[in-house]
Each structure stands twice: as C-alpha cells, then as structure tokens.
C-alpha cells in the first residue's frame, strides 16, 4: 500500500492558485480615480498584493501621493465594493491549477485555502471560477485576528480541514514564514507576485509550473 506523505495540501490564493491582479488593479484604480490620482499598471499592483486589502490600498496611495489613514478609511469600502462586483472579470487560475487539484483529490489528498484576502471574497472568486468544490476549508484574512505570516490562519485552516500532515503552497514570504512557524512543509511557486527571487524564500521546494506539483508531492518521501 502506498503511504501518502501528507493528508492535507493547503494553498495561498492570489499569486498562487489565481492570477487576480487584473481585477485588483481595476478596483484600486477606480478608487484612486475618485480622488484624482493616476492609475497604476498591473505590474505595480502585483507587488502590493499579499498582506490584505488595506495594506494594498495604503501602498497604492503611497505610490501615487500621500497615504493618510483618513484617506485609506475613505477609499477602502470603494475598493472592496468595486472588487466584489467585478471579482472574476479578469481573474483566472494559473495554467495547470485545475488539473493539479483534480489529480491531488483523486489521490486522496484533502485540499484547503489560506489567504489574506477577506474570506467572503475568497469564497466568492473561487465560486465564480467554479473551483470552490475542491476545498474542504477556506480561511481568509478576517477568519482569524491575525494575517499571514503569523501562523494562526494556517493553523486554523489545518484545524478546519480536519488536521493531519500538511503541505502549504504559496508565492511569498508571508506563506513560507507562516508554514515554517506552523511547523509544516512548504512549496513556493516561481510565477506569483513575490518581489525578488522565489528560490530565496526558503521553501522546502520550488515549482516552475503546477504540472510539477503532483509528482513532487508523490515523491516527497524520497526527498
């Protein structure tokens, strides 16, 4: 009998499972336009993603002028409302994601998501893209009081998903640091929104595309 190296495979969302940068940029630029700020290119917005919508907005404001807390509070609901209304206009799973999820599920792995995106928005975008059924747990940035890189959201994901030996897949230091603090193995993807070299994140493994994930997981015990 083949012994699986893990019981649960967890995933970050933005920059890992999904390229959401187009819709996030549209929402940010809509809000910036309401105060006469210039729009930001998608490539700039990608570098602002990862620590939740408020920090993303604060970074966008800082990149286009000043970023007082009063302005963040004013524009935050505008960003969220626009994003929620257009959450899957441009967002798509990265190549090979759906096949990898199906392959892991077929081999008996439970799958879950842990993201710093607001939970209801994470659930909505996955539902809109027809992907929500793959996951036994979805933990968002407001599910626990803490955000990644704190391990609390990742531990909540593991607990909600039924526990067990866990591997976490992400694209940023938030993900790899949270996995390390939670005591679980990690895989970094090379194609996400991280600044710098993904190989330097300190993950246990690095993949260039999702087609590599199922073989990597299956061979983990031989590493």
C-alpha positions in Angstrom: 0.0 0.0 0.0 1.3 3.4 -0.9 1.7 5.8 2.0 0.9 9.4 1.2 3.4 11.9 2.6 0.6 14.3 3.5 -3.0 14.3 4.5 -3.7 17.9 3.5 -2.4 20.3 0.8 -3.1 24.0 1.5 -2.8 26.8 -0.9 -2.4 30.6 -0.9 -4.9 32.2 -3.3 -3.7 35.4 -5.1 -0.5 34.8 -7.0 -0.6 31.1 -6.3 -3.8 29.5 -7.4 -5.2 32.5 -9.2 -3.9 35.5 -11.1 -6.2 38.1 -9.6 -4.0 41.1 -10.4 -6.2 42.5 -13.2 -9.3 42.8 -11.1 -7.4 44.1 -8.1 -5.8 46.8 -10.3 -9.2 47.8 -11.7 -10.6 48.1 -8.2 -7.6 50.1 -6.9 -7.6 52.4 -9.9 -11.3 53.0 -9.7 -10.8 54.2 -6.1 -7.8 56.3 -6.9 -9.8 57.9 -9.7 -12.4 59.1 -7.3 -9.7 61.4 -5.7 -8.0 62.3 -9.0 -5.0 60.1 -8.6 -3.3 58.5 -11.6 -3.9 54.8 -12.3 -1.3 52.2 -11.5 -0.2 49.5 -14.0 -1.0 45.9 -13.1 2.7 45.1 -12.7 2.9 47.6 -9.9 -0.2 46.4 -8.2 1.1 42.8 -8.2 3.9 44.0 -5.9 1.3 45.4 -3.5 -0.7 42.2 -3.0 -0.3 39.8 -0.2 -1.0 41.5 3.2 -4.7 42.3 2.8 -6.7 44.9 1.0 -6.0 47.8 3.4 -2.2 47.5 3.1 -2.6 47.1 -0.7 -4.6 50.3 -0.7 -2.1 52.1 1.5 0.7 51.0 -0.8 -1.2 52.3 -3.8 -1.9 55.6 -2.2 1.8 56.0 -1.2 2.8 55.2 -4.8 0.6 58.0 -6.1 0.9 60.6 -3.4 0.3 60.7 0.3 -1.4 57.9 2.3 -3.1 59.3 5.4 -5.2 56.9 7.5 -8.3 59.0 6.8 -7.9 58.5 3.1 -7.4 54.8 3.5 -10.6 54.6 5.5 -12.4 56.7 2.9 -11.3 54.6 -0.1 -11.3 51.1 1.4 -15.0 50.5 1.0 -14.9 51.8 -2.5 -12.1 49.3 -3.4 -14.0 46.4 -1.8 -17.3 47.3 -3.4 -15.8 47.5 -6.9 -13.7 44.4 -6.5 -16.7 42.4 -5.2 -18.8 43.5 -8.2 -16.1 42.6 -10.7 -14.3 39.8 -8.8 -13.9 37.4 -11.7 -13.9 39.7 -14.8 -10.2 39.1 -15.4 -9.1 36.7 -12.7 -8.2 33.1 -13.8 -6.4 30.1 -12.4 -2.8 29.7 -13.4 -2.1 27.1 -16.1 -2.3 23.6 -14.7 -4.0 24.5 -11.4 -7.3 22.7 -12.0 -5.6 19.6 -13.3 -3.3 19.6 -10.2 -6.2 20.0 -7.8 -8.1 17.2 -9.5 -5.0 15.0 -9.5 -4.4 15.5 -5.8 -8.0 14.9 -4.9 -8.0 11.7 -7.0 -5.0 10.5 -4.9 -6.9 11.1 -1.7 -5.4 14.4 -0.5 -7.7 16.9 1.2 -7.3 20.5 -0.2 -7.7 23.8 1.5 -7.0 27.6 1.1 -5.4 30.0 3.5 -5.3 33.6 2.1 -5.0 37.1 3.4 -8.0 38.1 1.2 -11.3 38.6 3.1 -12.9 35.2 3.5 -16.2 36.1 1.7 -14.3 37.4 -1.3 -12.0 34.4 -1.4 -15.1 32.1 -1.4 -16.8 34.3 -4.0 -14.0 34.3 -6.5 -13.5 30.6 -6.2 -17.2 30.0 -6.6 -17.3 32.3 -9.7 -14.5 30.4 -11.2 -16.1 27.0 -10.5 -13.3 26.0 -8.1 -14.8 26.2 -4.6 -15.8 22.5 -4.5 -12.2 21.4 -4.5 -11.6 22.7 -1.0 -12.7 21.4 2.4 -11.7 24.6 4.2 -11.2 28.3 3.1 -9.6 30.6 5.6 -9.4 34.3 4.9 -7.8 37.4 6.2 -10.7 38.1 8.6 -11.2 34.5 9.7 -8.7 34.9 12.5 -7.5 38.2 14.1 -4.0 37.6 12.6 -2.8 37.6 9.0 0.0 35.6 7.4 2.9 35.5 8.1 1.5 34.8 11.6 0.9 31.0 11.7 -2.6 31.5 13.2 -4.6 31.5 9.9 -2.6 28.5 8.6 -3.3 26.6 11.9 -7.0 27.5 11.6 -7.0 26.1 8.0 -5.4 22.9 9.2 -7.9 22.5 12.1 -10.9 23.3 10.0 -9.8 20.9 7.3 -9.5 18.0 9.8 -5.8 18.2 10.7 -3.1 15.8 9.7 0.3 16.1 7.9 0.2 19.3 5.9 2.0 20.8 2.9 1.4 24.5 2.1 1.9 26.1 -1.3 2.4 29.8 -1.7 4.2 32.6 -3.6 5.5 34.9 -1.0 7.4 35.2 2.3 4.1 35.5 4.0 3.3 32.0 3.0 6.7 30.4 3.7 7.1 32.1 7.0 3.6 31.1 8.1 4.3 27.5 7.1 7.6 27.4 9.0 6.0 28.9 12.1 3.2 26.4 11.9 5.7 23.5 11.6 4.5 22.4 8.1 6.4 21.7 4.9 6.2 24.3 2.1 6.4 24.7 -1.7 7.0 28.1 -3.4 5.8 28.9 -6.9 8.0 30.8 -9.2 5.3 32.7 -11.1 3.5 34.6 -8.3 3.7 38.2 -7.1 6.8 38.0 -4.9 9.5 40.6 -5.4 12.9 39.1 -5.8 14.0 35.5 -6.3 11.4 32.9 -5.3 14.2 30.4 -4.7 15.4 32.6 -1.8 12.1 32.4 0.1 13.4 29.3 2.0 10.6 26.9 1.0 11.3 23.2 1.1 10.7 23.0 -2.7 10.1 25.3 -5.7 7.9 24.6 -8.7 8.0 26.4 -12.0 4.5 25.3 -13.0 1.6 23.5 -11.5 2.3 20.4 -13.6 5.2 19.7 -11.3 3.1 19.7 -8.1 1.5 16.2 -8.2 4.8 14.4 -9.0 6.6 16.4 -6.3 4.0 15.6 -3.7 4.0 11.9 -4.6 7.8 11.7 -4.5 8.1 13.7 -1.2 9.0 10.7 0.9 12.1 10.1 -1.3 13.4 13.7 -0.8 
